[in-house]
Amino acid sequence: MRSAYLLLVPALLLLLALPASKGRYNDDFDDGEDLAEFDDNDFAEFEDVNEDLTAEAETAPPPRVSSPSSQPEEDEDEATVELEDGQDGFEDSETQDQDIYSKYDQEEFEGIGDMEKTGHSMKDPLIIHTVPAHLQNSWESYYMEILMVTGLLSYIMNYIIGKNKNSRLAQAWFNSHRELLESNFALVGDDGTSKEPVSTGKLNQENEHIYNLWCSGRVCCEGMLIQLKFLKRQDLLNTVTRMMRPACDQVQIKVTLNDEDMDTFVFAVGSKKAMARLQKEMQDLSEFCSDKPKSGAKYGLPDSMAILSEMGEVTDGVMDNKMVHYITNHADKIESIHFSDQFSGPKVMQEEGQPLKLPETKKTLLFTFNVPGYGNTSPKDMDSLLPLMNMVIYSIDKVKKLRLNREGKQKADRNRARVEENFLKQTHAQRQEAAQTRREEKKRAEKERIMNEEDPERQRRLEEAAQRREQKKIEKKQMKMKQIKVKAM
């Protein structure tokens, strides 16, 4: 009985469950749908659910990454959801975002993985550096302008000081030499502005470092030009250069003699360095004094002095006791002394060959003196040059009295003829080219005159006359060639 009782209990439970299921099926088929149709569309409900989910996924916006700062607030506002059986719970928002981004290709969407790092770096505090004061508030911003103004002021001050010093030196020289010059020359200081020569009695300033003085009115000389060449003390760059390469002021004197007051010879004496340089630069010394500079020890000159002479007779005539005394006592001030009847200046350097004519020559005496002090010259140093001016006056009278003997005169004439012949040989080709050019120009002008003739008969006669002239020239050349052959035989 007890086992039968146990079987009845499940049967009763089954009977109680049948009416409930029958009522549910009746509600589903209220519209008269039969069971066969239900069997065919038993998965229709699930298909509708899938279509709704697909439409929502297409229309929904893309997932947005929430910032770390807003995630805690969203987590707090989220509602509590009851968990169903078999679920472990919802994951954190950051874990969900990572799951979403993990579905995309990492190579196609670059930088998505670094968004979390960027969010964390934004939490770092900003470092604000202290900005320094503006540079315009300091003198350091004007250092370039300060240097320029300082350089400009230095140049202006050096210009004024250097110009004034050169002017004082020139005036000191003139004051110490004025009496001697006025006693030997009738005119001292002509500036050339007036038609008639007038003695101004003062120096003519060419520029800030060159002063000129013209003297004339003396026996046996046309005139004497004195040029005071001071250092460029007004130039700041030249002043700085002289600190590394010292130089000295110079006095250059050029005396032009009359043609009948000087014999034919070329002579020079001075420092060895100056003689070597002048022999290369001066036309007359390079042609008539081709030998190397000779020592002046024979005449009692210092070892630093050298002599260039066309012939020995000239040296013996010029270097007398008084001249040797002047040179020996003032050897440190004498740069060069140059006497020449063929003076034409420095060599002519032309790009298109030598000149076709010999340069004009003048009988000239040249003196170059160095001012003591070697750049640090004082006005008192200009007085020490007065004995050298006496030597210049003595040289003028000495050259006027010097006369060569007959052998020396003949040798000098042969030297000048040789120089002229060498010059003609060197310029022969150039003169031939010039003559050929002149002939071609003459022929061209003749042809143009014939072509411009309007009368045909006259034009024909002119052409025949030109042809006859050309034929005569050819015949003359042939006759000369025959005469030369006969003489050769």
C-alpha positions in Angstrom: 0.0 0.0 0.0 2.7 2.3 0.8 4.3 1.8 -2.7 0.9 2.4 -4.4 0.6 5.7 -2.4 4.0 6.8 -3.7 2.8 6.2 -7.3 -0.3 8.2 -6.9 1.4 11.4 -5.8 3.2 11.9 -9.1 0.1 11.2 -11.0 -1.8 13.8 -9.1 0.9 16.4 -9.7 0.8 15.6 -13.5 -2.9 16.1 -13.6 -2.7 19.4 -11.9 -0.1 20.5 -14.4 -2.1 19.6 -17.5 -4.9 22.3 -17.2 -2.3 25.0 -16.9 -0.5 24.1 -20.0 -3.8 23.7 -21.8 -4.8 27.2 -21.0 -1.5 28.6 -22.2 -1.8 26.9 -25.6 -5.4 28.2 -25.8 -4.2 31.8 -25.3 -1.6 31.4 -28.1 -4.1 30.1 -30.6 -7.1 32.4 -29.9 -7.1 33.7 -33.5 -7.8 30.2 -34.8 -4.4 29.2 -35.8 -4.0 25.4 -35.9 -1.3 23.4 -34.5 0.3 22.7 -37.8 1.0 26.4 -38.4 2.6 26.6 -35.0 4.9 23.7 -35.8 6.1 25.5 -39.0 6.8 28.8 -37.4 8.1 27.6 -34.1 11.4 29.6 -34.6 9.8 32.7 -36.0 9.9 34.4 -32.6 13.7 33.9 -32.4 14.2 35.2 -36.0 12.3 38.5 -35.1 14.5 39.0 -32.1 17.7 38.5 -34.2 16.5 41.1 -36.8 15.7 43.6 -34.1 19.2 43.2 -32.6 20.8 43.7 -36.0 18.9 46.9 -36.7 19.8 48.3 -33.3 23.5 47.5 -33.9 23.5 49.4 -37.2 21.7 52.5 -36.0 23.4 52.7 -32.7 26.4 55.2 -32.4 29.9 53.8 -32.1 31.1 53.0 -28.7 32.6 56.0 -26.9 35.6 55.7 -24.7 34.9 57.3 -21.4 37.7 59.2 -19.7 39.1 57.8 -16.5 37.8 60.7 -14.5 34.2 60.1 -15.4 34.3 56.3 -15.0 34.0 56.4 -11.2 30.9 58.6 -11.4 29.2 56.4 -13.9 30.0 53.3 -11.9 28.3 54.9 -8.9 25.2 55.9 -10.8 24.8 52.4 -12.3 21.7 50.6 -11.0 22.0 47.3 -9.2 21.2 44.4 -11.5 20.2 41.0 -10.2 22.3 38.3 -11.4 20.8 35.3 -13.1 22.0 31.8 -12.7 25.2 31.0 -14.6 26.4 34.6 -14.8 29.5 35.9 -13.0 28.6 39.6 -13.0 29.4 42.6 -15.1 33.0 43.6 -15.8 34.4 47.0 -15.2 34.0 49.7 -17.8 37.7 49.7 -18.7 37.6 46.0 -19.2 34.6 46.4 -21.5 36.4 49.1 -23.5 39.4 46.9 -23.9 37.2 44.0 -25.1 35.5 46.4 -27.7 38.9 47.7 -29.1 40.3 44.2 -29.1 37.9 43.3 -31.9 39.5 45.9 -34.3 42.7 45.4 -36.3 45.6 46.9 -34.4 47.4 47.7 -37.6 44.4 49.6 -39.1 43.5 51.6 -36.0 46.8 53.0 -34.7 46.9 54.8 -31.4 43.8 53.2 -29.9 45.9 51.2 -27.5 47.7 54.3 -26.3 44.6 56.2 -25.4 44.7 54.9 -21.9 48.3 56.0 -21.4 47.4 59.4 -22.7 44.6 59.7 -20.2 46.9 58.8 -17.4 49.6 61.3 -18.6 47.0 64.1 -18.6 46.8 63.7 -14.8 50.4 64.9 -14.4 50.7 68.4 -13.1 51.8 71.2 -15.6 55.3 72.6 -15.0 55.4 76.4 -15.5 58.8 77.8 -16.0 59.7 81.3 -14.8 60.0 83.6 -17.8 63.0 86.0 -17.6 62.6 89.7 -17.9 62.6 91.2 -21.4 66.1 91.8 -22.8 65.3 95.4 -23.9 65.3 96.4 -20.3 69.1 95.7 -20.2 72.1 97.4 -21.9 73.2 94.0 -23.2 70.6 94.3 -25.9 72.4 97.3 -27.4 75.9 95.9 -27.6 76.0 96.0 -31.4 74.9 99.6 -31.5 77.4 100.5 -28.7 80.2 98.8 -30.7 79.3 100.7 -33.9 79.1 104.1 -32.2 82.4 103.4 -30.4 84.1 102.5 -33.7 82.7 105.5 -35.4 83.9 107.8 -32.7 87.3 106.2 -32.7 87.6 106.7 -36.4 86.6 110.4 -36.2 89.0 111.1 -33.3 91.8 109.3 -35.1 91.1 111.2 -38.3 91.2 114.6 -36.5 94.3 113.7 -34.5 96.2 112.2 -37.5 95.3 115.0 -39.8 96.5 117.6 -37.3 99.7 115.8 -36.7 100.6 115.6 -40.4 99.8 119.3 -40.7 102.1 120.2 -37.8 104.9 118.1 -39.2 104.6 119.7 -42.6 104.6 123.2 -41.2 107.6 122.3 -39.0 109.5 121.2 -42.1 108.6 124.3 -44.0 109.6 126.6 -41.2 113.0 125.0 -40.9 113.7 125.0 -44.7 112.0 128.2 -45.7 115.1 130.5 -45.3 117.3 128.1 -47.3 114.8 127.8 -50.1 114.1 131.5 -50.4 117.8 132.2 -50.6 118.3 129.8 -53.6 115.0 130.2 -55.5 113.2 133.3 -56.6 109.8 131.6 -56.4 108.8 129.4 -53.4 105.3 128.0 -53.1 103.5 128.6 -56.4 100.2 126.8 -56.3 99.5 127.1 -60.1 96.1 128.8 -59.8 97.2 132.1 -61.3 98.4 132.7 -64.9 101.6 134.4 -63.7 103.9 132.6 -61.2 103.4 134.0 -57.7 105.3 133.1 -54.6 102.7 132.1 -52.0 105.2 131.2 -49.3 103.2 128.2 -48.1 102.7 124.5 -48.7 100.1 123.2 -51.1 98.0 120.4 -49.4 97.1 117.7 -51.9 95.3 115.6 -49.3 95.5 114.8 -45.6 98.9 113.1 -45.8 100.6 114.7 -48.9 101.9 118.2 -49.1 103.6 119.8 -52.2 106.0 122.7 -52.6 107.0 124.1 -56.0 110.2 126.1 -56.3 111.7 127.8 -59.4 113.8 130.7 -60.5 117.3 129.3 -60.1 120.3 128.9 -62.5 120.6 125.6 -64.4 117.3 124.1 -63.4 113.7 124.6 -64.6 112.2 123.9 -61.2 112.1 121.7 -58.1 109.1 119.9 -56.7 109.2 118.9 -53.1 106.6 116.3 -51.9 106.1 115.5 -48.3 104.6 112.0 -48.1 103.5 111.4 -44.5 101.9 108.2 -43.2 98.2 108.0 -43.4 97.7 108.8 -39.7 94.1 109.9 -40.4 93.2 106.4 -41.5 92.4 104.1 -38.5 93.0 100.9 -40.5 96.4 102.1 -41.7 97.2 103.1 -38.1 96.4 99.6 -36.9 98.4 98.1 -39.8 101.5 100.1 -38.9 101.5 98.6 -35.4 102.4 95.3 -37.1 104.4 96.7 -40.0 106.1 100.0 -39.0 106.9 102.5 -41.7 108.3 106.0 -41.8 107.5 109.4 -43.4 109.4 110.4 -46.6 110.4 113.6 -48.4 110.8 113.2 -52.2 112.5 116.0 -54.2 112.5 116.1 -58.0 114.8 118.6 -59.7 114.3 119.1 -63.5 117.4 120.4 -65.2 117.8 122.2 -68.5 119.0 120.1 -71.5 122.4 121.8 -71.7 123.1 121.7 -68.0 123.6 117.9 -67.7 125.8 115.5 -69.5 124.7 112.0 -70.7 124.9 109.6 -67.8 122.8 107.6 -65.4 123.8 107.2 -61.7 122.1 106.1 -58.5 123.2 105.5 -54.9 121.2 104.4 -51.8 120.3 101.5 -49.6 120.8 98.1 -51.1 117.2 97.2 -50.9 116.1 100.5 -52.6 118.7 100.0 -55.4 117.5 96.5 -56.2 113.9 97.7 -56.3 114.6 100.8 -58.5 116.6 98.7 -60.9 113.6 96.6 -61.5 111.0 99.4 -61.6 112.7 102.3 -63.4 113.1 102.3 -67.1 116.5 104.1 -67.3 118.2 102.1 -64.6 117.1 98.8 -66.0 118.5 99.7 -69.5 121.7 101.6 -68.8 122.7 100.1 -65.4 122.1 96.4 -66.1 124.9 95.2 -63.7 124.1 94.3 -60.1 124.4 97.1 -57.5 128.0 97.5 -56.4 129.2 98.2 -52.8 130.3 101.7 -51.9 133.1 100.7 -49.6 135.6 101.8 -52.2 134.5 105.4 -51.6 134.1 105.1 -47.9 130.3 104.6 -47.8 128.6 102.4 -45.2 128.1 98.7 -46.0 124.3 99.3 -46.2 124.8 101.6 -49.2 125.1 100.4 -52.9 125.8 102.2 -56.2 124.4 101.8 -59.7 126.3 103.6 -62.4 126.4 103.5 -66.2 130.2 103.8 -66.2 133.0 104.1 -63.7 133.9 107.6 -64.8 130.5 108.9 -63.6 130.9 107.4 -60.2 134.3 109.0 -59.7 133.0 112.3 -60.8 129.9 112.4 -58.6 131.4 110.8 -55.4 133.7 113.5 -54.3 134.7 114.2 -50.7 131.8 116.5 -49.9 129.2 114.2 -51.4 130.6 111.2 -49.5 130.5 113.3 -46.3 126.8 114.0 -46.8 126.0 110.4 -47.5 128.1 108.9 -44.7 126.7 111.2 -42.0 123.1 110.8 -43.0 123.0 107.3 -44.3 120.1 106.3 -42.1 117.9 109.1 -43.6 118.9 108.5 -47.3 116.7 106.1 -49.2 118.0 106.8 -52.7 119.7 109.4 -54.9 119.1 109.1 -58.7 120.7 111.2 -61.5 119.6 110.5 -65.0 119.5 112.2 -68.4 117.1 109.4 -69.7 114.5 109.6 -66.9 111.1 108.5 -68.1 109.6 107.2 -64.9 108.6 103.6 -64.1 108.4 100.9 -66.7 105.3 101.0 -68.9 103.3 97.9 -68.4 100.8 97.5 -71.2 98.6 94.5 -71.8 98.7 94.9 -75.6 102.5 95.0 -76.0 105.0 97.7 -75.8 104.5 101.3 -77.0 105.5 102.1 -80.6 107.5 105.2 -79.7 110.3 105.7 -77.2 109.0 107.5 -74.0 110.0 111.1 -73.6 112.9 111.6 -71.3 114.0 114.5 -69.0 117.2 115.3 -67.3 116.3 114.8 -63.7 117.7 114.5 -60.2 115.6 112.5 -57.7 116.1 112.4 -53.9 114.2 110.3 -51.4 114.8 110.9 -47.7 113.4 109.0 -44.7 112.2 111.1 -41.8 113.6 110.0 -38.4 111.4 108.5 -35.8 110.1 105.6 -37.9 106.5 106.6 -37.6 106.8 108.3 -34.2 108.0 111.5 -35.7 108.0 114.8 -33.8 108.2 118.3 -35.2 111.8 118.5 -33.9 112.8 115.6 -36.2 112.0 117.7 -39.3 114.9 120.0 -38.5 117.4 117.2 -38.9 116.6 117.1 -42.7 118.0 120.5 -43.3 121.6 119.2 -44.1 120.1 116.9 -46.8 118.5 120.0 -48.4 121.9 121.5 -48.6 123.1 118.3 -50.3 120.4 118.8 -52.9 121.5 122.3 -53.7 125.1 121.1 -53.9 124.1 118.2 -56.2 122.5 120.6 -58.7 125.7 122.6 -59.0 127.8 119.4 -59.0 125.9 117.9 -62.0 126.1 121.1 -63.9 129.9 121.1 -63.7 130.4 117.4 -64.3 131.4 116.7 -67.9 132.5 113.4 -69.4 135.7 113.0 -71.4 135.6 112.0 -75.1 135.7 108.2 -74.4 133.0 108.4 -71.8 130.9 110.5 -74.1 131.3 108.0 -77.0 130.4 105.1 -74.7 127.3 106.9 -73.5 126.2 107.6 -77.1 126.7 103.9 -78.0 124.6 102.8 -75.0 121.8 105.1 -76.1 122.0 103.9 -79.7 121.9 100.3 -78.4 118.9 100.9 -76.3 117.1 102.6 -79.2 118.0 99.7 -81.6 116.7 97.1 -79.1 113.5 99.0 -78.7 113.0 99.2 -82.5 113.6 95.4 -82.8 111.1 94.7 -80.1 108.5 96.9 -81.7 109.2 96.0 -85.3 106.4 93.4 -85.6 104.0 95.8 -83.9 104.9 98.6 -86.3 104.4 96.3 -89.3 101.0 95.4 -88.0 100.2 99.1 -87.5 101.4 99.9 -91.1 99.4 97.0 -92.5 96.3 98.2 -90.7 96.7 101.7 -92.1 97.1 100.4 -95.7 94.0 98.2 -95.3 92.0 101.2 -94.0 93.2 103.3 -97.0 92.2 100.6 -99.5 88.8 100.3 -97.8 88.2 104.0 -98.0 89.2 104.0 -101.7 86.7 101.2 -102.5 83.9 103.0 -100.7 84.6 106.2 -102.6 84.4 104.2 -105.9 81.2 102.4 -104.9 79.6 105.7 -103.9 80.2 107.2 -107.3 76.9 107.6 -109.2 78.4 108.0 -112.7 79.2 104.5 -114.1 81.8 105.9 -116.5 83.7 107.7 -113.8 83.4 104.7 -111.5 85.0 102.6 -114.2 87.9 105.0 -114.7 88.6 105.1 -110.9 88.7 101.3 -110.8 91.2 101.2 -113.7 93.4 103.8 -112.0 93.4 101.8 -108.8 94.4 98.7 -110.6 97.3 100.5 -112.4 98.6 101.7 -109.0 98.6 98.2 -107.6 100.4 96.9 -110.7 103.1 99.5 -110.3 103.7 98.6 -106.6 104.0 94.9 -107.6 106.6 95.8 -110.3 108.6 97.8 -107.9 108.8 95.0 -105.4 109.9 92.6 -108.1 112.7 95.0 -109.2 113.9 95.3 -105.6 114.1 91.5 -105.3 116.1 91.2 -108.5 118.6 93.8 -107.3 119.0 92.0 -104.0 119.7 88.7 -105.9 122.3 90.4 -108.1 124.1 91.9 -105.1 124.1 88.5 -103.4 125.8 86.9 -106.5 
